[in-house]
Amino acid sequence: MNVLHECVLLDELLAGYRQPLGPDYDAYRNHCMRVFNFCIALAGKSSAEENKIIIAAVFHDLGIWTENTFDYLIPSQLLAQRYLEKSFKASWCKEIDAMIGEHHKLTRYRANPQWLVEAFRKADRIDLSGGLLRYRLPDDFVSDVLDAFPNAGFHTMLAQLILKRMKSHPLSPLPMVRW
């Protein structure tokens, strides 16, 4: 398995969100690239499928910055839907909507097994765990991806958002988590 270091579509899409991402731009881009690489490795899909993974990776957490909220799944889904409709890829909306909406699901996604939802969910978990979870991906591949795209403060920023959310919404500290 080789690490994919370049992703033109991912960079083009993220460029449009440089302002809302502000100082978190590099941290979020690296997170997206890590998730993209892990998902490609887990799914082993065609180039059409690769574009779905890129789109989901770019938009999956973006609502944190565009809507300034930690309850970001729906805003992130709406951003992806708008992009897909403008790009004449509306037929991908349901799958990418599920990829974004279920990426923090604690249990296996079973509703549509041929979709990329489960691979994407696992890819995000690999990254959030700092590579502790690997889902049978080779250790050297996971390490190479983590080395190629440094954390750049992404996990620290998430921890700060969680603490802030716990203070303001103690009964709903993690609104993005699904069973």
N, C-alpha and C positions, 0 to 999 in steps of 0.2 A: 504494500500500500504506500502510495506516495502522497505527501501533503500537497494540496493545491494552494499555491501561494498567491495567485492572481485570480480575481473574479471581477471582470469588467462590469457586468450587470449589477452586482452588489455595490460596487463603488459608484456607479451612475445613480442608482436609487438612493443611496445614503447621502450623496452630495446635495440632494434637494432638502435634506434635513440637518445640514451642518449647523444652521443657526439655532434651532431648538435644542440640539444635542450639546451645543456649546463646548465647554471644556471636557465633556464626557465623550466627544466624538470618537477619539482613538480607542478608548476603552470599549465603547459599544461596537465599533467596527471589528475589533479583535474578537469580541464575544461572538458576533455574527459569523466571522470567518471560522472560528473554532466549531461552532454548531454546524455550519455548512460542511466542513470537512468530516466531522463525526457522522453526520447524517448520510452523506454520500457513501462513506465506508460501510455503514450499517445497512443501507438500502441497496447499494450496488445497482443503481438505476440508469436509464438512458438520459440523453441530453435534455429531452422534454421534461423528464422528472427532475433533472438537475435545476432547471429554471424554477420549478415549483419550490424546491428547497431554498433556492436563493431568495425568492420573494417572501416566503414564510420567515426566513432568517432575518431579513431586513426589517420586516414589520412586526415581528412577534412581541417585542417589548417596547416598541417606539411610542406607544401611548403614554408611557411614563413621562416623556419629555414634551410631546405635543400637547398633552392635556394637563400636564403637571399633576398627575395622580398615580397612586400605587394600585388603584383599581383600574388597571389598564387594558384588560383583555378586549373588551368591547371597542374602546377607541382604536386599539391596534388592528382589530378585525375590520373596522370601518375604513381605516387608511388603506389596508390591503385590497378591500373590495373596490374602492374608488380607483386605485391603480389598475386593477384587473379589468374593470369595465372600460377605462380609457384606453387600455392596451389591447382590447378585443380578445381578452382571455376570460370572459365572464364564466365560461364553462368550468374553469378551475376554482371558482369562488367557494363552493361547498367544501372541497378538500382543503384548501388553504385556510378557510375559516376554521375548520376542525383542527388543523395543525397548530394554529395560533391559540384557539380556545381550549385545547386539551394539552398544551405543552407542559402544564404543571399538574396534570392528573397523577394522582398517587398510585392508581392501579392501571393495569394494562388497558389500552384502548382496543376494543373488540368490534365496534359497530361496523366498520368497513375495512376489513383486513388488507385489501389490495391498495388502500391509500397509504400515504407516507406518514401518517399521524404517529404511529408507534415508533418508527425510526426517528422521527423528529423529537418526540418526547424523550426518548433515550439519549439522543445527542445533546439536548439541553441539560439533562441530568448529569451526563458525563462532565460537561463544562462546569455546572454549578458545584459539583463535588470536587472540582480541581483534579479530575482524573481518578479519584478513588473508585468510582463506579466506572466500569469499562465495557460491560456487555459483550465480552469475548473479543473485543478489538485488541490487537497486539499491543503489549505494553510500550514497545518502542514507537509505534505509530502515535499513540495517545501522547506520549512524552514529546515527540517531534512536533505535533500540532500545538501543544501548550507552549513549547519553546518558540515556535515560529510566530505566535500571536500572543504576546505578553498580556497579562491581566490588566495592566495599566490602571489599577484602582477600581476595576469594575465590581469586584466582590465587596470591597470596602464601601462603595457607594450603595450597593444593595443592602448591606447591613445597616447603614445609616437610615435608609428609607424604611426598613423594617422597624427599627427603633422608633422613628418618627410616627409611623402608622400605629404602632402599639400604644403610644401615648394618646393619639387622637381617636383611635377606634379600638379600645381594648377588647371588645367582643368580636371584632372582625379584623385581626391583625394581618392576615394573609388572604385577601379576597380573591386572589388568582388561583388558589389551590382548589382542585376538583377531586372528587372520589371517583 
